[in-house]
Amino acid sequence: TSFFGKGCVAHVSLAHPVCSAFSKLCLKAASTLDVKFHDNGTYLCMEGPQFSTLKESILYKDNFGCDIIGMTNMPEAKLAREAEIRYATIGMVTDFDCYKIKHLDVNINNIILTLKKNTEVAKKVIDVIIKIFNLNIDSSDPIQTCLDSAIVSNITTANIETMNKLSHILRRY
């Protein structure tokens, strides 16, 4: 869940785990296509690969106010931030969590069918993002320099193995 640790410690801010400019770009791309989307919501990352229990599902939705439950988004957001990469989520629903009683039993065959359809939509959205990316992203985005205030260790004394491992992330240093 982190590139840092042994030999070099860094603590990046995740107050806003997604890049707002990149999120707006994703919305712009989706809006050019005939795609139904929502531009706000609260994501909960849970450990997988199993699905939520009914009680967990109700807790996440009713008590925590979560709109989307997934298994990977937050670790990805952390790693992207540590690597100073802009990150945004295009969350494509494959199933309703079991809080909706009629969806109590998740059917993997239905999930796979929906996943395949979502993949085709995602490819179209990504094609648009690629075409308009440079016109819509601020080159002075602070995400590109977030390690400047996040590295705790003295990297000049880090061992060569650690520095080699982190060479792509610490390229500016």
C-alpha positions in Angstrom: 0.0 0.0 0.0 3.0 2.3 -0.1 6.2 2.7 -2.2 7.9 4.1 0.9 8.8 2.5 4.2 12.1 0.6 4.5 14.9 3.1 4.1 12.8 6.1 3.1 9.6 7.3 4.7 7.1 9.7 3.1 3.6 10.8 4.2 1.6 12.3 1.4 -1.6 14.2 2.0 -4.8 12.3 1.0 -7.3 14.9 2.2 -8.5 15.0 -1.4 -7.4 11.7 -2.8 -8.4 12.5 -6.4 -7.2 15.3 -8.6 -10.0 17.7 -9.0 -8.8 18.9 -12.5 -8.5 15.3 -13.7 -11.9 14.5 -12.3 -13.4 17.4 -14.2 -11.7 16.2 -17.3 -13.2 12.7 -16.9 -16.7 14.3 -16.5 -16.1 16.4 -19.6 -15.2 13.3 -21.5 -18.2 11.3 -20.3 -20.6 14.2 -21.0 -19.5 14.1 -24.7 -20.7 10.5 -24.9 -24.2 9.1 -24.3 -23.1 7.9 -20.8 -25.1 8.2 -17.7 -22.9 9.4 -14.9 -22.8 11.0 -11.4 -20.2 13.5 -10.5 -20.2 13.2 -6.7 -20.3 10.4 -4.2 -18.5 8.9 -1.3 -16.4 5.8 -2.0 -15.6 3.1 0.6 -12.7 0.8 0.0 -13.2 -2.6 1.6 -10.9 -5.6 1.7 -11.9 -8.2 -0.9 -12.3 -10.3 -2.8 -15.6 -11.2 -1.1 -18.6 -9.0 -1.2 -20.2 -7.2 1.8 -22.4 -8.9 4.3 -25.9 -7.5 4.4 -25.2 -5.8 7.7 -22.0 -4.2 6.4 -23.8 -3.0 3.3 -26.5 -1.3 5.4 -23.9 0.2 7.7 -21.8 1.6 4.8 -24.9 3.1 3.1 -27.0 4.3 5.9 -24.5 5.1 8.7 -21.4 6.1 6.7 -23.3 7.6 3.7 -21.3 5.7 1.1 -22.5 5.7 -2.4 -20.0 3.3 -3.9 -18.2 0.3 -2.4 -15.1 -1.1 -4.1 -11.9 -3.1 -3.3 -9.1 -1.2 -5.0 -9.7 2.5 -5.4 -8.0 3.8 -2.2 -4.8 1.8 -2.5 -4.5 3.1 -6.1 -5.1 6.7 -5.0 -2.4 6.4 -2.4 0.1 5.0 -4.7 -0.6 7.5 -7.5 -0.2 10.4 -5.0 3.1 8.9 -3.8 4.3 8.8 -7.4 3.0 12.3 -8.0 0.6 11.1 -10.6 -2.8 12.8 -11.1 -5.5 10.3 -10.2 -9.3 10.3 -10.7 -11.9 7.5 -10.6 -14.2 6.5 -13.2 -16.3 4.1 -11.1 -18.5 1.9 -13.2 -21.0 -0.1 -11.2 -21.2 -3.8 -11.9 -23.7 -4.7 -9.2 -25.9 -3.3 -6.4 -24.7 -4.2 -3.0 -26.9 -6.5 -1.0 -28.6 -3.7 0.9 -31.1 -3.8 -1.9 -32.9 -7.0 -0.9 -33.7 -8.0 -4.5 -30.0 -8.0 -5.2 -29.2 -10.0 -2.0 -27.4 -12.7 -3.9 -24.7 -11.3 -6.2 -24.6 -13.3 -9.5 -21.0 -13.4 -10.8 -22.3 -14.2 -14.4 -24.3 -10.9 -14.4 -21.3 -9.0 -13.0 -19.1 -10.3 -15.8 -21.6 -9.3 -18.4 -21.9 -5.8 -17.0 -18.1 -5.6 -16.6 -17.7 -6.3 -20.3 -20.2 -3.6 -21.2 -18.5 -1.2 -18.8 -15.1 -1.9 -20.4 -16.4 -0.8 -23.8 -17.8 2.4 -22.3 -14.6 3.0 -20.4 -12.5 2.7 -23.6 -14.6 5.3 -25.3 -14.3 7.7 -22.3 -10.5 7.2 -22.2 -10.2 7.9 -25.9 -11.9 11.3 -25.3 -9.7 12.0 -22.3 -6.5 11.3 -24.3 -7.7 13.7 -27.0 -8.4 16.6 -24.6 -6.0 16.0 -21.7 -3.4 18.6 -22.5 -6.0 21.3 -23.1 -7.6 20.7 -19.7 -4.9 20.0 -17.2 -2.9 22.7 -15.3 0.8 22.0 -15.6 1.4 23.6 -12.2 -0.9 21.1 -10.4 0.5 20.7 -6.9 0.1 16.9 -7.1 3.2 17.0 -9.3 5.3 18.3 -6.4 3.6 16.8 -3.4 6.7 14.8 -2.3 8.4 18.2 -1.6 6.6 18.3 1.7 6.0 14.6 2.3 9.4 13.0 2.5 10.4 12.5 6.2 13.7 10.7 5.7 17.0 12.3 4.7 17.3 10.8 1.2 20.9 11.7 0.9 21.7 9.0 3.5 19.3 6.3 2.2 21.0 3.2 1.0 21.5 2.5 -2.7 19.0 -0.3 -2.8 16.2 2.0 -1.5 17.2 4.8 -3.9 17.2 2.4 -6.9 13.8 1.1 -5.9 12.4 4.6 -5.6 14.3 6.1 -8.6 11.3 6.7 -10.8 9.3 8.2 -8.0 12.2 10.4 -6.7 13.3 11.4 -10.2 13.2 15.1 -9.3 15.7 14.5 -6.4 
